[in-house]
């Protein structure tokens, strides 16, 4: 009785607060969101509009829908929308309204995570720099100044969405909004102020009358009707669930891999593991599961947070360039279809748990009166098993879930991948030599006496001084030495020691480059130590210090610091010389930045010279023509070190190939150049390199996913395409419900060659298959006959189809095929 009363109170509170203008609000119950009076099963993917271009948005959204999603989730990025206080920008990549309307045109919903703190591996967690300069402000606590500016921006976004009628209560696509973000991670630091703030934030959001629910992820005590949501890799097992029985289970972030920082090794998450986590969540009454990210994209310009690489979540179902990463995209698409076949039972059935053995269970959803039943047969153990469910034997591979939309037929298993595989390749673009001439401009290395230098008794803090207008801040000082100060022995040299709060420095003594040092995402502070040559009289020390993005998380973000902390000269006859309070000059940014020499107009403001290699603090430029076609374009920056790159004035982001992982390789070597940044000819490429690389080694490449594969056995379920619903019953759409192998080339391409084909017991991965002892020799010719010259083909997975030996010891009855896709001959001729 008490639980029922509480449920009524919660429901009433939500409807009254959300139902602002008489339209039908989006509501919820313990099972789902209720949209237009109907319960919904929600499959969501994160796509961030500033991390791609408007020209890319339609393709990305369309592929998400084809992949089985019905929701797109995005953050709202305060610092790009209000870079200067009161000055707003909603143009180009920042056109939020256009992005939301494109999603609506595709018949999909939107989960709008306003925040406005977002973290997101985004510079400053989404906060604009000017917010730090508000007097007496403390971020994300019960601070009047912060609450004023936060509410003002939230209202700005909500009003903008309302004016365009984009909330679902107005007939728009936005069904769910988020206020704050992962606040439980910092709440303890603010003590009572944190509790008051989160209550205020919830009440403020609800008072806006959007007509849709609000959520808070990683906020177990989300107040009132605000939905608390989970973030993580396995919320179906690790999350204790909503903090009230009337709230649905919402998974705000299911990490499809791991974002990477410079210095990281590669990171992966298998399609099988990801599918298992989602099936597990929905088997336990899950309402909405969101892939973070479904498309990661690119941190253009200086938008990435501290040490975060330019490429973001490239291992997502759609890679950095928006191409389908297989089998992740396809295996999840099949999962989504299996869940949709189970929708009626999941939303309206009664659920029960049936133990089937150690680490084995069935989770069943059933409407007996309508003969509707769905089962999730689950093996949580790391070993294969066979279970008996309702009198039938089912094989369950290790750590897998089989979905039975009719409680009899396995249409999908998370460990058995029917989807095709692919691999990405980068093809060099052969240019005409006249375009390959590089020119250089060496930026000025300032000294203490230079005009325009900002003087202070000691080194200034970097973030406060640059105000996030540049990565770079010069520090310079001078001092005098007598002959007796210098070392007497030839084998002893003075050593410059710089203590830095992060993120990296380059040092010069009397104009000569000494070297560099840097911190890391975990340990941002570091010490630079290098020998140098000094002389009698006046000596000059110049340091180029920098951030690689502002930090994006944690309490008291407004107090974070970076830059030079102390400077000493060791090894002098007169002892260690402390230069920290010697008097310092500062120059914000580079001369090339101030002159904008990365633009065509700016490039004409300076005198360029013939390029040389390995010259520190140097700009390079040349012109190039765009590769033909529509394949994604990238720069291979392997020959450079660290810096920034521009194309036609658009910054494609930070590169840092000299920062290698523990495996001895750079975190990232290729950098995305969106087609929207390019003209057909005469594109200006400008590169600023800090240490000095070899610009002649920069290559222009195009990215493709033309090598596709399949790996399917007789023990796989049949293709999910074999099944549909008719009058509520599961029916097969084919006569022979057996496993099949499907191959499909990218648009406008056909299968040009079969590079591997084997039926029996092949092994390996796409691009590296090997034939086993039970190989059927006819496989290659059979596959070629079925597939060559076609965009797609379907291959049987049967012993008799390939003349294989069913009794061969060790056979897996598996078909493995790799083919190469290419342009049709007539298209190729037109290009010539």
C-alpha positions in Angstrom: 0.0 0.0 0.0 2.8 2.4 0.9 4.7 1.6 -2.3 1.6 2.2 -4.4 1.0 5.5 -2.7 4.6 6.6 -3.4 4.3 5.6 -7.0 1.2 7.8 -7.4 2.9 10.7 -5.7 6.0 10.3 -8.1 3.8 10.1 -11.2 1.7 13.1 -10.1 4.8 15.2 -9.4 6.2 14.4 -12.8 3.1 15.1 -14.8 2.3 18.3 -13.0 5.8 19.7 -13.4 6.3 18.5 -17.0 2.9 19.3 -18.5 3.5 22.9 -19.2 1.2 23.9 -22.1 -1.5 21.3 -22.3 0.4 18.9 -24.7 0.9 15.2 -23.9 4.0 14.9 -21.8 6.5 12.0 -21.9 6.1 10.0 -18.7 7.5 6.8 -17.4 6.7 3.8 -15.2 9.0 1.2 -13.8 9.2 -0.6 -17.1 9.7 2.1 -19.7 9.3 5.6 -20.9 5.8 6.3 -22.2 5.8 8.3 -25.4 2.5 9.4 -26.9 0.8 7.1 -24.5 2.9 4.0 -25.6 5.6 2.2 -23.8 8.9 2.0 -25.8 12.0 -0.2 -25.9 14.8 2.3 -26.5 18.1 1.5 -28.3 20.4 4.6 -28.2 23.7 5.7 -29.5 25.9 8.7 -28.7 26.8 11.0 -31.6 28.3 14.4 -30.8 27.6 17.1 -33.4 30.8 19.1 -32.9 32.9 16.0 -33.5 31.9 15.7 -37.1 30.7 18.1 -39.8 27.1 18.9 -40.9 27.9 17.2 -44.2 28.6 14.0 -42.3 25.5 14.1 -40.0 22.9 12.7 -42.4 25.1 9.6 -43.2 25.9 8.9 -39.6 22.3 9.2 -38.4 21.1 7.1 -41.3 23.6 4.3 -40.5 22.6 4.5 -36.8 18.9 3.9 -37.8 19.8 1.1 -40.2 21.8 -0.4 -37.3 18.6 -0.7 -35.3 18.8 2.4 -33.1 15.8 4.6 -32.4 17.5 7.2 -30.2 20.5 9.5 -30.7 22.1 10.9 -27.6 24.2 14.0 -27.5 25.7 16.3 -25.0 25.3 20.1 -25.4 28.7 21.8 -25.5 28.5 25.1 -23.5 32.0 26.4 -24.3 31.5 26.3 -28.1 28.1 27.8 -27.9 29.1 30.7 -25.5 32.9 31.1 -26.0 32.6 34.7 -24.8 30.1 35.7 -22.1 26.8 36.6 -23.8 28.2 35.9 -27.3 26.5 32.8 -28.7 27.5 30.5 -31.6 25.1 27.9 -33.1 26.6 27.8 -36.6 28.3 25.1 -38.6 29.4 22.1 -36.5 27.6 23.8 -33.6 24.2 24.0 -35.1 22.3 22.0 -32.5 18.9 22.7 -33.9 19.8 21.4 -37.3 21.3 18.3 -35.8 18.2 17.5 -33.7 15.9 18.2 -36.7 17.9 15.7 -38.9 17.4 13.1 -36.2 13.7 13.9 -36.2 13.6 13.6 -40.1 15.0 10.1 -39.7 12.1 9.1 -37.4 14.3 8.8 -34.3 14.2 10.2 -30.8 16.8 12.4 -29.0 18.3 12.2 -25.5 19.6 15.7 -24.9 22.3 15.8 -22.2 22.4 19.5 -21.4 24.6 19.2 -18.3 25.9 21.9 -18.8 28.9 20.1 -17.2 29.5 17.2 -19.6 33.1 15.9 -19.0 33.0 14.0 -22.4 36.9 14.2 -22.7 36.0 17.7 -23.9 38.0 20.8 -23.1 37.3 22.0 -19.6 34.4 19.6 -19.3 32.3 21.9 -21.5 32.7 25.0 -19.3 33.7 28.2 -21.1 36.9 29.8 -19.7 35.2 33.1 -18.8 33.2 31.2 -16.2 36.5 30.8 -14.2 36.8 34.5 -14.0 33.5 35.2 -12.4 34.2 36.6 -8.9 33.8 34.2 -6.0 32.6 31.3 -8.2 32.9 27.7 -7.3 31.8 25.2 -10.0 29.1 22.6 -9.3 28.1 23.3 -5.8 25.6 25.5 -3.9 27.3 28.6 -5.1 25.1 31.5 -6.2 27.3 32.7 -9.0 27.7 29.3 -10.5 24.0 28.5 -10.2 23.1 31.8 -11.9 25.2 31.2 -15.0 24.4 27.5 -15.1 20.7 28.1 -15.0 21.0 30.9 -17.6 22.6 28.6 -20.1 20.2 25.7 -19.4 17.3 28.0 -19.9 18.9 29.2 -23.1 19.0 25.7 -24.6 15.6 24.7 -23.3 14.0 27.8 -24.7 15.7 27.3 -28.0 14.4 23.7 -28.2 10.9 24.9 -27.2 10.8 27.6 -29.8 11.6 25.0 -32.5 9.0 22.7 -30.9 11.6 19.9 -30.5 10.5 18.4 -27.2 8.3 15.3 -27.6 5.6 17.0 -25.7 5.4 19.5 -28.6 5.6 16.8 -31.3 9.4 16.9 -31.5 12.0 14.1 -31.0 13.5 15.0 -27.6 12.1 12.4 -25.2 14.7 12.7 -22.3 17.0 15.4 -21.0 19.9 15.4 -18.6 20.9 17.9 -15.9 24.4 17.7 -14.4 26.6 14.7 -15.1 28.2 12.0 -12.9 27.8 14.2 -9.9 28.3 11.4 -7.4 31.9 11.4 -8.4 32.5 14.9 -6.8 29.6 15.3 -4.4 31.5 14.3 -1.3 34.1 17.1 -1.9 31.3 19.7 -1.4 29.7 18.1 1.6 26.4 19.7 2.5 26.8 22.2 -0.4 26.8 19.2 -2.8 23.5 17.9 -1.5 21.8 21.3 -1.7 23.2 21.8 -5.2 21.9 18.6 -6.7 18.5 19.2 -5.2 18.4 22.7 -6.6 19.6 21.5 -10.0 16.8 18.9 -10.1 14.1 21.3 -9.1 15.4 23.9 -11.6 15.3 21.5 -14.5 11.8 20.2 -13.6 10.5 23.8 -13.3 11.3 24.5 -17.0 8.3 22.5 -18.1 9.8 20.6 -21.0 7.2 17.9 -20.9 9.9 15.2 -20.9 11.6 13.4 -18.0 15.0 14.5 -16.7 17.8 12.1 -15.8 21.1 12.2 -13.9 23.7 9.6 -14.7 25.9 8.2 -11.9 23.6 10.0 -9.3 22.2 7.3 -7.1 20.2 9.8 -5.0 18.7 11.7 -7.9 15.9 13.7 -6.2 12.2 13.4 -6.8 11.1 12.3 -10.3 14.5 12.7 -11.9 15.7 9.3 -13.2 19.0 8.1 -11.9 21.0 6.3 -14.7 24.0 4.0 -14.9 27.3 4.5 -16.7 29.8 1.6 -17.2 30.6 -1.5 -19.2 28.2 -4.0 -17.5 25.3 -2.1 -15.9 23.2 -5.3 -16.2 25.3 -6.8 -13.4 27.1 -4.0 -11.6 24.2 -1.5 -11.0 21.9 -1.8 -8.0 19.2 -0.1 -10.1 16.9 2.9 -9.8 16.5 4.7 -6.4 12.7 4.4 -6.6 10.4 1.6 -7.7 8.6 3.8 -10.2 11.7 4.7 -12.2 12.8 2.8 -15.3 16.3 1.3 -15.8 18.3 3.7 -18.0 21.9 3.0 -19.1 23.3 6.3 -20.1 26.7 5.2 -21.2 27.8 1.7 -22.3 31.4 2.2 -23.4 32.0 0.7 -26.8 35.7 0.8 -26.2 37.9 3.3 -24.4 38.8 6.8 -25.3 42.6 7.2 -25.7 45.1 9.8 -24.5 48.4 10.5 -26.1 50.8 7.8 -24.9 48.1 5.1 -24.7 48.4 1.7 -26.4 45.4 0.5 -28.6 42.2 -0.3 -26.8 39.5 -2.7 -27.9 36.1 -4.1 -26.8 34.8 -7.0 -28.7 31.5 -7.1 -30.5 30.7 -10.2 -28.5 31.3 -8.6 -25.1 29.4 -5.5 -26.0 26.4 -7.5 -27.2 26.4 -9.7 -24.1 26.3 -6.6 -21.9 23.3 -5.1 -23.7 21.4 -8.4 -23.8 22.1 -8.9 -20.1 20.7 -5.4 -19.4 17.5 -5.9 -21.3 17.1 -9.4 -19.8 16.9 -7.6 -16.4 14.1 -5.2 -17.3 16.3 -2.6 -19.0 14.5 0.3 -20.6 17.1 2.3 -22.5 20.7 1.3 -23.3 23.0 3.9 -24.9 26.2 3.1 -26.7 28.9 5.6 -25.7 30.0 6.2 -28.4 28.1 4.9 -31.4 30.2 7.4 -33.5 33.1 9.1 -31.7 34.4 11.3 -34.4 37.2 13.9 -34.1 38.4 16.4 -31.6 38.9 19.2 -34.1 41.0 22.2 -33.1 41.8 22.5 -29.4 38.5 20.8 -28.2 39.9 17.7 -26.6 40.6 17.7 -22.9 43.9 17.1 -21.2 46.1 14.7 -23.2 43.1 13.3 -25.1 44.0 12.3 -28.7 42.3 13.9 -31.7 40.7 10.6 -32.7 37.7 9.8 -30.4 36.3 6.4 -29.8 37.4 5.1 -33.2 36.5 1.6 -32.1 32.8 2.5 -31.9 30.3 0.8 -34.3 30.9 3.7 -36.7 34.6 4.6 -36.8 36.1 8.1 -36.7 35.2 8.7 -40.4 31.6 7.4 -40.0 32.3 4.0 -41.7 30.8 0.8 -40.3 33.2 -1.1 -38.1 32.4 -4.7 -38.6 31.5 -7.0 -37.0 30.6 -4.6 -34.2 28.0 -2.6 -36.2 26.4 -5.7 -37.7 26.4 -7.9 -34.7 24.7 -5.2 -32.7 22.2 -4.6 -35.5 21.3 -8.3 -35.3 20.9 -8.0 -31.5 18.6 -5.0 -31.8 16.4 -7.0 -34.2 16.3 -9.9 -31.8 15.2 -7.5 -29.0 12.5 -6.0 -31.2 11.2 -9.5 -31.9 10.9 -9.8 -28.1 9.4 -6.3 -27.5 5.9 -7.3 -26.6 7.0 -9.8 -24.0 9.6 -7.5 -22.6 7.3 -4.5 -22.2 4.1 -6.2 -21.1 5.0 -9.6 -19.9 5.6 -10.8 -16.3 9.2 -11.8 -15.7 10.7 -14.7 -13.8 14.1 -16.2 -13.2 14.7 -19.9 -13.8 18.0 -21.4 -12.5 19.5 -23.8 -15.0 22.7 -24.7 -13.1 25.9 -23.2 -11.8 26.3 -19.8 -13.6 23.4 -20.7 -15.9 19.9 -19.2 -15.9 16.8 -18.4 -18.0 15.1 -15.0 -17.6 11.6 -15.3 -19.0 9.0 -12.7 -20.0 5.6 -14.1 -20.6 1.9 -13.2 -21.3 0.3 -16.6 -20.9 -3.2 -15.5 -22.0 -1.7 -14.4 -25.4 0.8 -17.2 -25.7 3.6 -14.5 -25.8 6.9 -15.6 -24.3 10.6 -14.5 -24.6 13.5 -16.1 -22.9 17.2 -15.1 -22.3 19.3 -18.2 -21.7 22.4 -17.0 -20.0 25.8 -18.5 -19.4 27.8 -16.2 -17.1 30.7 -18.7 -16.8 33.9 -18.7 -18.9 33.2 -22.2 -20.2 30.7 -23.6 -22.7 27.6 -25.4 -21.3 24.5 -27.3 -22.4 21.2 -26.5 -20.6 17.7 -28.0 -20.6 15.0 -25.4 -20.9 11.4 -26.5 -21.1 12.4 -29.9 -22.2 14.8 -28.8 -25.0 18.6 -29.0 -24.9 20.4 -25.7 -25.8 24.1 -25.2 -26.2 25.4 -22.0 -24.6 28.9 -20.8 -25.5 31.0 -19.3 -22.7 29.7 -16.0 -21.3 26.9 -15.7 -23.8 23.2 -15.1 -24.0 20.8 -16.8 -26.4 17.6 -14.9 -27.2 14.5 -17.0 -27.8 11.6 -14.6 -28.8 9.1 -17.4 -28.6 10.8 -19.3 -25.7 11.7 -22.1 -28.2 13.7 -20.7 -31.1 17.3 -19.3 -30.7 17.4 -16.4 -33.1 20.6 -14.8 -31.7 23.5 -15.7 -29.5 25.9 -12.9 -28.3 29.0 -15.1 -28.8 28.0 -16.3 -32.3 28.7 -13.6 -34.9 26.7 -13.8 -38.1 27.6 -10.3 -39.2 30.4 -9.8 -41.7 33.8 -8.5 -40.7 35.9 -5.8 -42.3 39.3 -4.2 -42.0 40.3 -0.7 -42.7 43.1 0.3 -45.1 44.7 3.6 -46.0 45.6 4.2 -49.6 48.3 6.8 -50.5 47.2 9.5 -52.8 49.8 10.1 -55.6 50.2 13.8 -56.1 51.8 15.8 -58.9 55.3 17.0 -57.9 54.5 20.7 -58.4 52.2 20.6 -55.4 54.9 19.0 -53.1 57.0 22.1 -52.4 57.1 22.9 -48.7 58.0 26.3 -47.3 58.8 27.2 -43.7 58.5 30.0 -41.2 60.3 29.8 -37.9 58.4 31.5 -35.1 60.0 34.1 -33.0 61.7 32.9 -29.7 61.0 35.9 -27.4 63.4 37.5 -24.9 62.7 39.4 -21.7 63.3 42.8 -23.3 61.0 42.3 -26.3 58.1 44.7 -26.9 54.8 43.4 -25.7 56.2 41.1 -23.1 54.1 40.7 -19.9 56.4 41.0 -16.9 56.1 39.5 -13.5 58.5 38.7 -10.6 57.9 34.9 -11.1 56.4 32.6 -13.7 52.6 33.2 -14.2 50.1 30.4 -14.1 49.5 29.2 -17.7 45.7 28.6 -17.8 44.9 31.9 -16.2 47.3 33.8 -18.5 46.3 32.2 -21.9 42.6 32.2 -21.0 42.3 29.2 -23.3 42.9 31.2 -26.4 46.0 29.1 -27.3 47.9 26.1 -26.1 51.1 28.1 -25.7 52.7 30.5 -23.3 56.3 31.7 -23.5 58.4 32.3 -20.4 61.6 34.1 -20.6 64.2 35.5 -18.2 67.8 36.7 -18.3 70.7 36.7 -15.8 74.4 37.6 -15.7 77.3 35.3 -15.0 80.9 36.1 -14.2 83.8 33.8 -15.3 84.1 32.4 -11.8 80.4 31.3 -11.9 81.0 28.9 -14.8 82.4 25.4 -14.3 86.2 25.1 -14.5 86.1 21.5 -15.9 85.3 20.8 -19.5 83.3 17.6 -18.5 80.9 19.6 -16.5 78.0 21.7 -17.9 75.4 23.7 -16.2 72.0 22.0 -16.1 68.6 23.7 -16.6 66.0 22.3 -14.3 62.3 23.2 -14.8 59.6 22.1 -12.5 56.2 22.2 -14.4 52.7 21.6 -13.3 52.0 20.3 -16.9 51.5 19.6 -19.6 54.7 20.0 -21.7 57.7 22.3 -22.2 60.4 23.1 -24.7 63.5 24.9 -23.5 66.1 27.2 -25.0 69.3 28.7 -23.7 70.6 31.7 -25.5 68.4 30.7 -28.5 69.7 27.2 -28.7 67.1 24.4 -28.4 67.8 22.1 -25.4 64.9 19.6 -25.6 61.5 18.9 -24.2 59.6 17.1 -21.5 56.0 16.3 -20.7 53.6 14.8 -18.2 50.8 12.4 -18.7 47.0 12.1 -18.1 47.8 10.5 -14.8 50.9 12.5 -13.7 50.6 15.9 -15.2 53.5 17.5 -13.2 57.0 16.7 -14.3 60.6 17.9 -14.2 62.7 18.9 -17.2 66.6 18.5 -16.8 69.0 19.2 -19.7 72.6 20.4 -19.9 73.3 23.7 -21.6 76.1 26.0 -22.5 76.3 29.4 -20.7 78.8 32.2 -21.1 80.0 35.2 -19.2 77.7 38.2 -19.3 74.0 38.1 -20.0 72.3 34.7 -20.6 68.8 34.1 -21.8 66.5 31.3 -20.8 63.3 30.8 -22.8 60.6 28.2 -22.2 57.6 27.4 -24.3 55.1 25.8 -22.0 51.8 24.4 -23.0 48.6 22.7 -22.2 47.3 19.8 -24.3 43.7 20.6 -23.5 42.2 21.7 -20.1 41.2 19.1 -17.5 37.6 17.9 -17.8 36.7 16.2 -14.5 36.9 16.4 -10.7 35.9 18.8 -8.0 37.2 22.4 -8.0 37.9 22.4 -11.8 38.1 26.2 -11.7 41.3 26.0 -9.6 43.3 23.7 -11.8 46.8 25.0 -12.7 49.5 24.4 -15.3 52.7 25.8 -16.5 56.2 26.6 -15.1 56.4 26.4 -11.3 60.1 26.8 -10.6 63.4 27.1 -12.6 66.9 26.4 -11.4 70.4 26.3 -12.9 72.5 23.5 -11.4 76.2 22.9 -11.7 77.6 26.4 -11.3 80.7 27.0 -9.3 78.7 29.3 -7.1 76.1 26.6 -6.5 72.5 26.3 -7.7 71.0 29.4 -9.1 67.3 29.8 -8.4 65.7 31.8 -11.2 62.1 31.3 -10.0 61.8 34.9 -8.7 64.4 36.4 -11.1 61.7 38.3 -13.0 60.0 36.7 -16.0 58.6 37.9 -19.3 55.6 36.2 -20.8 54.1 36.1 -24.3 50.7 34.5 -24.9 50.7 32.3 -28.0 52.8 32.2 -31.1 53.4 34.9 -33.7 52.0 32.6 -36.4 48.8 32.2 -34.4 48.4 36.0 -34.0 48.9 36.5 -37.7 46.7 33.5 -38.5 49.2 32.2 -41.0 47.2 29.0 -41.3 44.8 30.9 -43.5 45.4 32.0 -47.0 45.3 35.7 -46.1 47.5 35.2 -43.0 50.0 33.2 -45.0 50.7 36.2 -47.2 51.6 38.4 -44.2 55.0 36.7 -43.6 58.0 35.8 -45.6 58.3 32.0 -46.1 61.6 30.3 -46.8 62.7 27.0 -48.2 61.8 24.3 -45.8 64.4 22.4 -43.7 64.0 19.4 -41.4 64.1 19.2 -37.7 63.9 22.9 -36.9 62.0 23.5 -33.7 59.1 25.9 -33.3 58.5 26.0 -37.0 55.5 26.4 -39.4 55.3 24.6 -42.7 52.9 25.2 -45.6 52.1 23.8 -49.0 49.2 23.4 -51.4 47.6 20.2 -52.5 44.6 18.9 -54.6 41.9 16.8 -53.0 41.9 13.1 -53.8 39.1 12.2 -56.2 36.0 10.3 -54.9 34.3 10.4 -51.6 36.5 8.2 -49.4 37.5 9.8 -46.2 40.8 11.8 -46.3 43.5 11.6 -43.7 47.0 13.0 -43.2 49.7 10.6 -42.1 51.8 12.7 -39.7 54.4 9.9 -38.8 57.3 12.0 -39.9 56.4 14.9 -37.5 56.6 15.2 -33.7 54.0 17.4 -32.0 51.9 20.3 -32.9 48.8 21.4 -34.8 47.6 21.1 -38.4 45.2 23.2 -40.5 43.5 22.8 -43.9 42.1 25.9 -45.5 42.1 27.6 -42.1 40.2 24.7 -40.3 42.3 23.1 -37.5 42.1 19.4 -37.8 43.4 19.0 -34.3 46.5 18.3 -32.2 49.0 15.7 -33.3 51.6 14.1 -31.1 53.3 11.2 -32.8 56.5 11.5 -30.7 54.6 10.5 -27.6 54.8 6.7 -27.9 52.9 4.1 -25.9 54.6 1.4 -23.8 54.4 -0.8 -27.0 56.8 1.7 -28.6 54.3 3.1 -31.1 52.4 6.4 -31.3 48.9 6.5 -30.1 47.8 8.1 -33.3 49.5 8.7 -36.6 46.7 9.5 -39.1 44.5 12.6 -38.7 41.0 13.1 -40.3 40.5 15.9 -42.9 36.8 16.0 -43.5 35.7 16.4 -47.1 33.8 19.5 -46.1 37.1 21.2 -45.4 38.5 20.6 -48.9 38.2 22.2 -52.3 38.9 20.3 -55.5 42.3 22.1 -55.9 44.7 24.5 -54.2 44.0 23.4 -50.6 46.3 25.1 -48.1 47.9 22.8 -45.6 49.7 24.4 -42.7 51.5 22.5 -39.9 53.1 23.9 -36.8 55.6 21.5 -35.3 57.2 22.1 -31.9 60.3 19.9 -32.1 60.9 19.8 -35.8 60.0 17.0 -38.1 60.2 16.3 -41.8 57.2 17.7 -43.6 58.2 15.9 -46.8 57.2 12.7 -45.0 53.6 13.8 -44.5 51.3 11.7 -46.7 47.8 12.2 -47.9 45.8 9.0 -47.7 42.2 7.9 -48.2 40.5 5.4 -45.9 38.5 2.4 -47.0 36.8 -0.6 -45.7 37.0 -2.7 -48.9 38.3 -6.0 -47.3 35.3 -7.8 -46.0 35.0 -11.2 -44.4 32.6 -13.8 -43.0 33.2 -16.5 -40.4 30.1 -18.6 -39.7 29.7 -22.2 -38.6 26.9 -24.8 -38.8 26.4 -24.2 -35.1 25.5 -20.5 -35.5 21.8 -19.5 -35.3 20.3 -18.7 -38.7 20.4 -15.1 -39.8 18.2 -12.8 -37.9 16.7 -11.9 -41.3 15.1 -15.3 -41.3 12.6 -14.2 -38.6 9.7 -11.8 -38.3 6.5 -11.4 -36.4 3.0 -12.0 -37.8 -0.1 -11.6 -35.7 2.1 -11.7 -32.6 3.8 -15.0 -33.5 7.4 -15.6 -34.5 7.5 -16.9 -38.1 10.4 -17.8 -40.5 10.6 -15.9 -43.7 12.6 -18.6 -45.5 12.0 -22.3 -46.1 15.3 -23.6 -44.9 16.1 -22.0 -41.5 19.9 -22.6 -41.5 23.0 -20.5 -40.9 24.1 -18.4 -43.8 27.1 -16.2 -44.6 26.3 -12.7 -45.9 28.8 -10.4 -47.6 28.0 -6.9 -48.8 30.4 -4.3 -50.2 30.2 -0.6 -49.5 27.9 1.5 -51.7 28.9 1.7 -55.5 31.4 -1.2 -55.1 31.3 -4.9 -56.0 33.3 -8.0 -55.1 36.4 -7.9 -57.3 38.3 -10.9 -55.9 38.1 -13.7 -53.3 41.4 -13.6 -51.4 40.6 -16.5 -49.0 37.9 -19.2 -48.8 37.8 -22.3 -46.7 35.2 -24.6 -45.3 36.3 -26.9 -42.5 38.3 -25.7 -39.6 39.9 -22.4 -40.7 41.3 -20.1 -38.0 42.4 -16.5 -37.6 40.8 -13.1 -38.0 39.7 -11.1 -41.0 42.9 -10.3 -43.0 44.8 -13.2 -41.5 42.8 -16.4 -42.0 44.6 -19.8 -42.3 43.4 -23.1 -43.7 43.0 -26.0 -41.3 43.4 -29.8 -41.8 39.8 -30.3 -42.8 39.7 -27.8 -45.7 37.3 -28.5 -48.6 39.3 -27.7 -51.8 36.2 -26.7 -53.8 35.4 -23.8 -51.5 37.3 -21.1 -53.4 35.6 -21.8 -56.8 32.2 -22.1 -55.2 32.5 -18.7 -53.5 33.9 -17.1 -56.6 30.9 -18.3 -58.7 28.4 -17.0 -56.1 30.0 -13.6 -55.3 32.3 -12.2 -58.0 31.0 -9.0 -59.7 28.1 -8.6 -57.2 27.7 -6.0 -54.5 26.4 -8.7 -52.1 26.1 -12.5 -51.9 24.7 -15.1 -49.6 26.6 -18.3 -49.0 25.3 -21.6 -47.5 27.1 -23.0 -44.4 26.6 -26.7 -45.1 29.0 -29.6 -45.4 27.4 -30.8 -48.6 27.6 -27.4 -50.3 31.4 -27.5 -50.4 31.9 -31.3 -50.6 33.5 -31.2 -47.2 34.2 -34.3 -45.0 31.7 -34.2 -42.2 33.7 -36.8 -40.3 37.1 -35.1 -40.5 38.6 -35.0 -37.0 38.7 -31.5 -35.6 36.3 -30.0 -38.2 34.4 -27.0 -37.0 32.0 -27.0 -40.0 32.9 -23.4 -40.4 33.1 -21.2 -43.5 35.7 -18.4 -43.6 35.8 -16.1 -46.6 37.6 -12.9 -47.3 36.9 -10.8 -50.4 38.1 -7.5 -51.8 35.6 -4.9 -53.0 36.3 -2.3 -55.7 34.6 0.1 -58.0 32.5 -1.2 -60.9 34.4 -1.2 -64.2 32.1 1.5 -65.7 32.6 3.8 -62.7 36.4 3.2 -63.0 36.3 4.2 -66.7 34.4 7.4 -65.9 37.0 8.3 -63.4 39.8 7.8 -65.9 
